[in-house]
């Protein structure tokens, strides 16, 4: 041991560093701070994810699910873009979306398509372009009628596949009308036959 001139003792084995800590203990202390900081960030991220997604399946999500189950089946009808917008899950508990000109009732999937859901951007809208391009940005959806004519063959095939998936899982409730197109008249028999076919 030797006095380094400022009243502190150093040992020959600590590399000449000042004090009793040296470089090794500084690195260990800094590493511990880094680990604690990363752990705190991880816990904060997990808590935020819980608040965002975990509570949706709690009481609020359960209430929306039971409300959706209590809704009667929607009678078949056709929709303009403006009429479809009313079914976005905020103004009306029923949630509709269109894929490839066909409108589906996705209310039972409200945890996905509801206002808080990861695909809520599609609620009350024509989701075809967003599904074809795998884009969840509002800019990917058009406010005017979208004929999808600029999509390539692969994207159109993707739209058709999505349409088939929606037909298997959700009720088909009508068509999305082109501008100036007249709605179809559906009979109760057509409506009932199609609903029983989907079950």
N, C-alpha and C positions, 0 to 999 in steps of 0.2 A: 504494500500500500504506500501511496505517496501523496503528499499535499500538492494540489495543482495550483496553488497560489491564491485562491479565493476562499480558502477555508474548508473546501470540500475534499474529501478523500476519494481517490480512485484506485481501482485495482489494476494490476498489470494486464489482466485478461479481458477487460471490457473495451479494448480497441482505442483507448485514449479518450473516450467520450466524457462529457461532463456529467457530474452527478451520478446517481446510482442506477439510472435507467438505461442509458445508452441507446443506440440505434435499434437494437432488437426489441426492447420494450416499447419504443415509439411505434414500431410497425405493428406489434401485437395490439396496442391500444387503438391505433387507427383502424386496424382490421376489425376490431370489436365494434367500433363506432359504425363502420360500414355495414356490418352484419345487422346490427340493431336498426340502422336506418332502413335497410332493405326489408327487414322483417316488418317494420312499421308501415312501409309503403305497401307491402303485400297484404297486410291486414286491412288497411284503408281501402285498397282495391276490392278485396273480398266483401267488405261491408257495403261498399257502393253498389257492387253487383247484386248483393242480397236485396238492398233497398229497391233497385231498379227492376229486377226480375223475380226475386223470391217472394215479394209481397203480392205480386200479381196473381200467384196461384193460391194466395191466402184468402181472407174473407172477401176482399173486393173481387178477385178472380172467380171465386166460388159463386158469389152473388150474380156476376155477369153470366156464368155458365148456367145457373138455374133459371135466370131470366130468359136466356136463349132457348132453353129446353121448354119453357112455358109458352113460347110463341107458337101460334098455329102455323101450319104450312102455308106458304105464300101461294096464292093463285097465280097461274101462268099469265104473264103479260109482257109486253115489250117496253123498252125504256129508251128515252133520249139520254144524251150525256147529262143534261141538267137534272132529269128525274133520277138518274143513277146516283148523282152526287148527294142526294138526300139520305142515302143509305150508307153513310160512312162510319156509323157506330157512335157518333156524337149527337146528331140531331134525332136519330131514330135508333132504337136498340138493335134493329136488324142490320146486318152488314152484307152488302152485295158487292161483287166485282165482276168485271167482264174479261173474258179471255177469248180471242179470236171471234169476236162478234156474238158470243154467248154469255148470258148473265147467270151467275151462280150465287146462291145464298150460302155464305160462308160464316154465318152467325155462330154455328157450333164450334168453329175454329177461332173464336174471338181472342183467345190468348195470342194468336199469331197475327190476325188481321184487324183486331180492334185498335182503337186510338193509341194505346200504349204498346201494342205488339210490334215485333221486329219487321212485319210486313204491312203495318198499318197504312203505309203510304199508298197501297193499292186499294184500300177500302173506298167504295163509292166511285171507282174509276175503271178505265180500261187498263188492265195490268199487262196486256200483251207485249208491249215494247219492253217494259222493265223485265219481264220474265225471259223474253227472247235474248236480251243483251246482258242478263244477270246484273242489272243495275238497280239499286234501291234509292237512287237520287230522284228528287222531285223533278229535276230537269229532264230525266229520261222519259217522263210521261207527258203527253201532249194534252193541252186544254181543248183543242178542237178535235173533230173526228179524225182518227188515225187509221188510214187504209193499209198501213204496214208495207206499202209498195217498195220502199227503199231497203227492206230487210233482205239479206241474202238467203240462199236455200237452206243453209244450216240453221240460221236463226228462225226461219219459218217452220222448219221441222221441230225445233224446240218449242215453238208456240203450240203446234199441234199436239206434242207430247204433254205439255202442261194442260191443254184442254182436256185430253183423255183422263189425266189424273184428277182434275176437278170433277169431271163427269162421274168418276167412280166414287168419289168421297163426298161430294156436296150435291144439293138439289139444284137442278137446272130450272130456272124460273122464267126464262124468256130470252129475247134477242136484244142486242144493242143496235138501235136504229141508226142508219146513215142519215145525213141531213136530207130532209124532204121525204123520207120514206115513211109510209103509213104503217101503224101497228097492225099486227094480225089479230083476228078475233079467235079466241080459244074457247072451246066448249069444255064443260065440266068433265065430260067423258075423256077428252084428250088429256086434261090435267091429271085426273085420277089414274089413268092408264100409265102415264109416264112416271108418276110418283111411285106406283107399286112396282114398276119395272126396276127402279133404282134400288129398292130395298133388298 
